[in-house]
Amino acid sequence: MSLLRPWRAWLGRSVRAKVLVLALAPLALALPLLLLALSLWTSYAYDQLLRTKVRADLAVARGYFEQVLLEVGSGTRSVAESHALHLRLQTGNVAPRPPAQVPAAVQDWLEHERQRLGLDFLVLRPPHDPDSPPAQSSGSSARLVVWEPAQVAAHAPHLLPRLDIALVPTRNAAPTTRTHERRAMLMLASVALPPDAALRGWVLHGGLLLNGNLDFIDHINRIVYPPGALPFGSQGTATLFLDDVRISTNVRLFEQQRAIGTRVSQAVRDAVLGQGRTWLDRAFVVNDWYVSAYEPLLDSAGQRIGMLYVGFLEAPLRWVRLGVLVGTAALLALVMAGTVAWSLRWARALVQPVERMHATMRRVEDGDANARVGPLPQHDELGELARHLDRLLDTVAEQTARLRAWGETLDRKVAERTRELQQSNAALRQAQQQLVKSERLATIGQLAAGVAHELNNPVAVIQGNLDLLRDTLGPAAAPVQAELRLIDAQIERIRLIVTRLLQHARPTEFAGYVEPLALPEVVTDCLVLVERLVQQHGITLQRHDRATAPVACNRQELQQVIINLVVNAVQASPPGGVVELDSGDWIEDDRVVGAWLEVRDQGPGLSAEVRARLFTPFFTTKANGNGLGLWVSQGLLERYGARLEADARADGRPGAVFRVRLYSEPREPAPGAASG
């Protein structure tokens, strides 16, 4: 939080900072969020696209695999049921009793058919051969089987060298103690000869060994990934697994060595062979990441005996996706930089009049009466407001000079009359003092009226242009609402100063609208306004509201009186002191005529000399006071026949008590109503 304080202070002091933050903050938030959303959406769409692609590739590979199964089965069945085989068996001098032997001519013909069909073996075996599976009851498709080496040796001994596959240690594979894989995975079709054949009950076995069958796996790869099927240099691969061992693959372990004998990762093994699911996701294949698809291969009993895999290298596609994101980020960064430059330029033009006016007011506050905003290039509402401020300062300076001249003239007149009256007796001296006071007050009234007249016109112009500015800008004025409210507050402050000048000069001519008021409610409203001052002095306020009768007074003027009394009490009390506010009903002749309010402080109290002069103008005991607060408060209350009294505390503790008595119905002021 400490790191944010300088930034908060900077924002609190600068309109330009607020405008820039207002303009750039949405963009600074929106662009990263847009980039994040684009990245997430691209990643999701990319993954879905790759899964869809590899799922389609697996479907193509599975279709070809099933087609080969069908061809092995249909080819074997066509040979078993062919008339050519039947004729050769009839003329081949087959022994009538078992064990019958297959004539050499028949074996030669079967070898020719095997080559024609592209099978690895095509042999006739007697019924109930322990090394041969039974004939298929129906169907034209071959089935997948796993044979031990003895079964392969009994049917096709020439295939035995392809069975011994050394297991290669593979990263992420499941632990195993095996070192070789010697079993065979075959596409096998077993078809019984027709009942009228010479070797009745014999079974023709046709098979295709998948171990090390590179032509088969390369053909699958060419079908699934023909040249140009994968963009950006990605490479497609296909593999057949016996259990979790690669028995036929075009995945490379090294540059020219195929990864036969390597094993699939344990995660894929558990999902595909363990749970029977199809894997469609990224997978680490031997030495790199591939977008992979694995599905289980089932034997005729429905047991999972291996897997069919297709996939393509992910790295080229991943780099392309990263390049797109980097390019997008760079483009957004350029947009952000251009927006920042544009915002800085226009923010400078927008807030220049406000900054110049602020600097001018600071110089005026520091005593430079000649400070002015000066000419501005802007001709909008803010520029016009700055020019109005210069005209207002010119008017104030002129009125100040006239007021100073009038004061000097007044001082000379007072001095002359004082010298004349010094020769008079004591009665005349007292009359002279009263005359001086009356003339000074009259002069102040004239000056206040002149200042009020001269100030009200420019203030009205400023207020009118400020309202026009707010209406013209509409929602666009939101960034400078705080400054506009500040200008409103200062205009209202000037009006209050003018009003107070007039009240100081002629308090009885400014009676306000009278209404029945609940005294406790007015006190509550006043305490809200002085809450900050009370907290600064560490004062505790204690209230005892017992007044129930309404009072007749103007609300604003009564608030002015109460606030003046509370402020005086707070300033007179020591830090940590207590200021008490009590109220009750005012009873005269056994009837309620109004209400009273007492404000008690813990200050030094009121001496007899102070009480004698307490309600006279310009008398004060404070170093920075003007001596008009109690005099004005007294004048405000006298308009309604109310009283303002001051005395020492009745409980014997140090401090003073100021008491306000208000009637429920306004009355004519009584002479000598205010007392000490």
N, C-alpha and C positions, 0 to 999 in steps of 0.2 A: 504493500500500500504506500510506503514511503516513496517508492519510485514514481508513483502516479501523481504525487502532490505537486511537483513542479509543472506537470502538464495541465493539471486542473487549474493551477494559478494562472498559467499562460492563457488558457481558454477563458478564464473569468475576467481577464484584463483586456483582451483584444477582440474587437468586432471582426477584424480580418480573420483571426484564427477560427472564430465561430462560423464565418461564412465558408472558409475553406473546409472545415470539418463537415459542415452541412452538405457541401457539394461533393466532397471526395469520400466521405465515410461510406455512403451506399455503394459507390463504385468499388472501394477497397474491400468491402465485404462481398459484393456480388460477384466480382471477377474470380476470386479464389473459390467461392462456392460453386460458380459455374464450371471452373476447371476441375474441381473435385467431383462434381456431378458428371461431367463429361468423362473423367477418368473412370469413375465407377461404372457408368453406363457402357463405356467402351470395353472395359474389362469383362462385364457381364455378357455383352453382345458377342465379344470375341470368343469367350469360353463357350457360349451356346452355339456359335457358328462352327467352332472346331468340333464340338461334340456331334453336331448334326452331320458334319462332313465325315468324321471317322465312323459314325454309325452307318452312313450310307456305304462307306468303303467296306465295312465288315459284312454288310448285306450282300455286296457284290462277291466278296471272297467266299462267303457261305454258299451262295448260289452256285459258284463254280465247283466248290467242294462237293456239294450234293449231286451236281451233274456228273462228276467223275465217279461217285459212288454208283449212280444209276448206270453209267456206261460200263463199269466193271461188272455189275450184276447182269445187265441185259446182254453183254457180250458173252459172259460165261454161260448164261442160259441158252443163248442162240447156238453155241457150240454143242452143248449137251443134248439139245433137241434136234440137231441138224441131221439130215438124211445122209450126209457124207460120213459122219462119225458112225452111223448105224451100219452103213455098207462096209466100212473098213473093219468094224468089229465082226461082221458076219463072215468076212473072207480072211480074217487074220488068224485062223486056227487057234482060237482061244480054248484053253483046256476046259473041259466040262466040269471039273470039280475044283473047289477052292483048295489051296489058294490059287486063283486064276492069275495069269500074267498078262500084262498089256503088251500086245505085239509091238515090235520095233517100228513097223510102218505106221501104227497108230500114234506111237510116241513122237515120231518125226512129224506127223501131220499136226499133232497138238502143239509142237514147238513152233511150227509155222503159224498156226492160229494165234499163239501167244504173242509172237512178234507183231502179227497184224493188229491185234487188239491193244498192244502196248502194255501188256501185263508183265509182272515179274515172274510169275509161274502159272502154269495151267496143267494140272495133273489129275489122273484118275486114281481114286483110292477105294479099296474094298469096303464093304459095309462093316460097321462096328470096329473101325480102325481106332485104336486108343489114342493115336496122335492126331486124329482129324476130328473136327467138329461135325455134328450131324448136318444133314442137308436142310436147306431152308424150305419151309413148308409152302411159302407163297411169296409173291412180290418180285419185282424186277430189279430191285436195288440191292447193292452189296451192303455189308455191315462192317463196322469198325470192331476189330478184335486186337487184343494184346497177347502175343505168343511168347512162350519161353524159347530159349535157343534150341531145345530138343525138338520142339514142334517145327521150327523153321528148318532144322537139319533133315527132318523126315520128309518134308515137302519140296524144299528148294535149298539144298546145301550150298549152292553157289552164292546165296545171299548172306551167309554167316559173317563174312568180313565187314559187312555194313552195320552189324549189330553192336560191335564193341565201341562204345562212345565213352571217352574219358571225361569225367565231370571237371569243369573248370571253376575254381573259386570265384564266386560272383558277389559283388557288393549288394547288400540289402536282402540277400536270399535267406531262406529259412535254414537253420543249422541242420547238418546231416553228417552221417558217418560213411555214406557211400562214396566210392571213388570211381565207379563205372556204371553205365547203364547198358545192359546186355539184352533187354527185352525188345520185342519188335511190335510196332504198331502197323497194322495192315488194313487195307480195304479188301475184304474177303467175301467172295460169293461161292456158296456150296449148293450145287444143283444135282439132284438124283437123276440117273439115266432113266429113260422111259421103260415101262414094264416089259416091252417086247425086245429090249436091247439084249445083245449077247451076254454082256456082263450085267445081269439083272441085279439091281440094288446098289450098284456101285455109284460113287458120288464124284462128280467133276468139281474140283476146287480151282478157282481162278482168283489170284490175289495181286495186289499192288502194295509193295513195301514202302512205307512213308519215311523210314529212317534214312537220312542222307539223300533223299529224293530231291535233288537240287533243281532238276528240270521242272518238277511239279510245283515247287514253291516259287521258282522264278516266273513260271507262267502265271501263277496267281498274282504276283507282284506286277507283272506287265498288264494284266487285265485291270487291276484296281488302280494302278498309278502309271498310266501310259505317259510317254514323254510330253512334257508341258502341262501335266495335270496339276502340279504343285508350283506355286509362285515363289519368287525370291530365293531360289536355290534350295528349297527344302527337299528332302529325300524320303521316299516311301519305302516301307519294309513290310515283310510278311513272314510268319513263323508258324511251325507246327510243334506242339509240345507233347511229349509223353510224360504224363504226370506234370512235373514242373521243369522238365529238362528240355532244352531246345534240341530236337532231333533233325530238324530241317529248317533252315533259315537263310535269309540273305542279309541279316544284320551282321556287320563286320566287327570282329574282335580287334583286329588290327587292319591295316590298309587292304591286304589281300586275303586275310584269314577270316573265314566265317565263324560266327559265335556258336557253332555246334558244341554242345556239352555245357554251355552256360545255363544258368537257372533263373527263373522268374523271381521277382521280389516277393518277400513274404506277404506284403499287403495284398498284392494281386492274387497270390496263391490262396490266401484265406478267403478272399471275396469270391473267386471264380470256382476253384476246386472245393473249397470248404463249404461255401454257402450256395453255390450254383448260380451266382448272379453274373450278368454281363458287365464288364468293366468298361466305362466310357469316361476317361479322364487322363490327366497327365500321369506318366509313369516313367521311372528311371529304367531304361533299357540298356543293359550292359555297361555303357560308359557315357550316356547322355540322356537328356529328357526328350521324350516323344509324346505326342498326342496319340493315345493308344486305345485300342479296342480289343478286348479279350472275351471269348465266350467258350463255355465248356464243350468238350467233345464226349459223347456218350456211346457206350457199347450197346449191344443188342439187349442187355439186361437193364439198361438205364443207368449204369454206373458211370461216374465221371472219371475218364481215363486220361484226359489230356485237354489241350486248349488250342484254339485257332486264334491267331493274332494278326492284326494289321495296324499300321500306324505310320506317322511321318514326323520328321525332325521339327521340334518346336522352336529352336533358337532363331532361325531366320524370321519367322512370323513374329516372335516376341520383339526382336529388334525393330521391325517395321512398326509395330504398335507403339513402342517407346518413342520412335522418331515422330510419329503423328502427335503424340502427347506433348513432346518437347516443342514441336513446331507450333502447336496450338498455344502452349504457354508463352512462347516468344511473341506470338501475335497479340495475345492479351496484354503482355507487358508493354508492347509498343502502344496499344490503345490506351493503357493506363498512363503512360508517360505523356502522350499527347493531351489527354484529359487534364492531367495535373498542370501542364504548361498553360493550357487554355483557362483553367480555373484560377491560377495565380494571376494571370493578366486581368481577368474580369473582376476578381475580388479586389485587386488594387484600385481599379477604377470605381468600384461600388463604395468602398469604405473610405476613400480618400477624404471626402467632405466631412464624414463623422470624425475621423482622426484629427483633421485640422481644427474642427470645432472643439474637440476635447482638449487639444494642446492649447488652444486660445483660452479656454476657460481656466485651465491650470495656471497660465501666466497671469490672468486677471486675479485669481485667488492669491497668487504670490505677490500681488501689488503692482503689476504692470498695467496701468489703466489704459495705455495706448495699444495693447495687444489686440490684433484683429485677424480674422480668418484670411482675408485677402482674396484676390481674384481666383476663380476655379474654372477649369475647362468644362466641368459638368453643367448642363443646363436642365437637369431633371429636378425632382422635388427636393432631393438632398442638397443639391447645389443652391437652389433657391432658398432653402432653409438656412444655409450658411450665410448667404447675403442678408437675410433678415436678421440674423444674429449680429452681424456687423452694424446694421442700422440701429438695432436695440442698444448695443454697447455705445454707439455714438450719442444716442439720446440720454442714456444713463450718465455718461461723462459730462454732457452739457448740463443736465439737471444737478449733478453733483457740484459742478463749478458754481452754478447759480445759488445752490444751497449754501455753499461755503461763503460766497459773497454776502448773502443775506445774513448769515450768522455773524460775520464780521461787522456788518452794519448794525445788527441788533446789539452786539457787545458794545459798540461805541455809544449807541443810544442809552443803553443801561448805565454805562459809566457816566455819561453826562447827567442823567437824571439822579444818579446816586450822589454825585457831587452837589447837586442842587438841594437834595433832601437831607444831606448831612447837617445842614444848618437848622433843620426843623426840630421840634421836640419829639419826645418818645412816641406820641400818638401818630405824628406825621411819619416817623420812621417805620412804624408798623404798617401804616397805609402804603408807604412806598414799597415795602417788601411784598405786600399783597398785589400791588400794581405790577411789579416786576414779574411775579409769578403768573398773573393773569395774562400779561402781554406776551410772555414767553409761550404760554400754552396757546394763545391765539396765533402767534407766529408759527408755532409748530403745526397748528391746524391748517393754516394757509399753505405752508410748505407741503404738508402731507397731501392736501387736496391737489396741489399742483403736480406733485410727483405721481399721485394716483392717476390724474388725467393723462399725463405724459407717458406713463408706463402701460396703462390699460390698452392704448391703441396698438403698439407693437406686439404686446402679448396676444391680443386678439388675432393679429396677422399671423403670428407664429402658430397659434392653435388652429387657425383655419387651414393654413398650408399643411400642417401635420395631419389633420383629418383628411385633406385631399390626398396626401401621400399614402396614407393607410388604405383609403378607398381605391386608389389607382393601382397600387401593388397587389392588393387582395392577398391570396395565399402566398404570393412571392415575398411578402413582407415578414413571413415567419422567422427567417434567420435573424432579423434585427428587431424583433418584438421587444426584447429586453431594453434596447436603446430607445425605442419609441416610447415605451412606458416610462423610462427615466426622464425623457424630455417632457412628457405629460406631467410627471410629478414635479419637475422644476417649474413649469408654467403655473401649476396650482400653488406652488410655494411662493412665487412672485405675487399671485393674487392675495394670498393670506398675509403677506408682508404689507401690501397696500392697505388691506382691511384693518390690520392691527395699527398701522400708522393713523388711520382715521379714528379708530377707537381710542387710541391714546390721546388724540387731540380733542375729540368731541364724543365721549363715551355715551352721553345720554341721547344722542341722535341716532343711534344704531340699534335700537331695540329690535329683537328678533320675534319670530312667531311663537306665541305662548300656547302651550299644550299641557294637559295633566300628565305628570310623569311619576313613575314609581322610583323613589330615591335609590333603593338597593340595586335596581337594574342599571341606573345611570352610573352608579359607583362601579359595578362590574365592568361596564363598557370602558370606563376610564382606566381601570387597572390593567386591562389588556394593552392599552397604549403605552403605559409606563412600565410594563413588565421587564423590558430590557434594562432600563435604568435601575430598577430595584435589584435585579440580578447582579449588575456591575458593582453596586455598592454593598452587596451581601446583606441586604436588609430583609427582615422577616415581617410580613404583613399579617396583622391579626384583625379580623372583622367580627363585629357583633351587630347584625342587621335586625333591628326591632321596629323600624318604621313601617307603618302600614298605610298611613294617610298619603294620598297623592299630593304633589306639589305643583304649583303653576309657575312655569318658567320655560324659557327657550332651551331645548335640549343641548344645542351646541355651546351656548353661552354657559350653561350650568356645568357642562363637561370641562370647559375652559377653566372655570373657577376651581373645580375639584382637582383637576390635573395640576394646577398651579400650587394648590395647598399640599398635595401629595409630593410633588417634586421638591418643594421647600422643606418638607419634613424629612424626605430621604437625604437631601443634601445637608441638613442640619444634624442628622443622627450620625453617630460614629459607625464605622464598618462593623457589621455583625449585629447592629442594633435592631430594635423592634419599633415599627410604626403601627399605631392602633387606629382603626376606623370604626367608630360607633355611630349608630343612628337610632332615632326613636321618634315617637309622635310628640308634637309641640302642643301643649295643653295650656290654655288661658281661660280663666273663669270657669273651670271645670268642664271645658269642652275642647275637643281637638280642632285646632285651627290650622295645622300644617305639620311639618316634620323638621327635625334638626339632624345635623351631621357634625361630628367632632373628629378632628384629625390630631392625634397626639404623637409627638416625637420625643426623642431622648437627647436632644441637643442641649446647648448651654442655657436655654431659657430666654425670657424676655425681662430686661431690666425696666425700671419705671421710665427712664429717659427714652429707651427704645420704643416702649409702648405708646409714649406720647407722640412720637413722630412716625409710627409704623404705617399709617395709611395716608401719608403725605407723598406727593409725587417726587420721584428722583431720590428718595431716601432708601438706602440699602445697607445691610451689614455684610454683604458678600463682595469679594474682591472683583468678581466679574459680573455683578448684577447691574441692572439699569434703574432699579428703584421704582418700576412701574407696575409690577405684577400684582401686588396687593391693592394698589390704588385702582387699577383697572378692574380687578375682581370686585372691589367694593362698588364701583360705579355700575357694573353689570347687575349686581344684586339689587341695588337701590331702585332700579327701574321698576321692579316688581314688588317694592315695599319690603324686601327681604333684608336680613341683617348679616353682617360679618363681624364676629367678635374674636378677640385674642386675649389670652390670659395664661398664667402659670398653671402647671398641673395641680389638680386638687389632691392627689395622693401623696404629695410631698416629694416625689422623685423629680430629678432634673428634667427639664424639657418644657415645651410650650404646648398650648391647646388652642386650636383655631376652630371656631364653631360657626356653622352656617345655619340660619333659621329661615325657613321658607314657608309662605302661606299656601294653603290649598287654593285660594283665590287671589289673584294679583291685587295689590293695594298701592295707594299713592305713597311715595317714599316719605318716611318720617325724618325730620331733621335730627342729625346726630345719631343716625341708626348704627353706624359702625363705631365700636368702642374698644378700648383697650382693657 
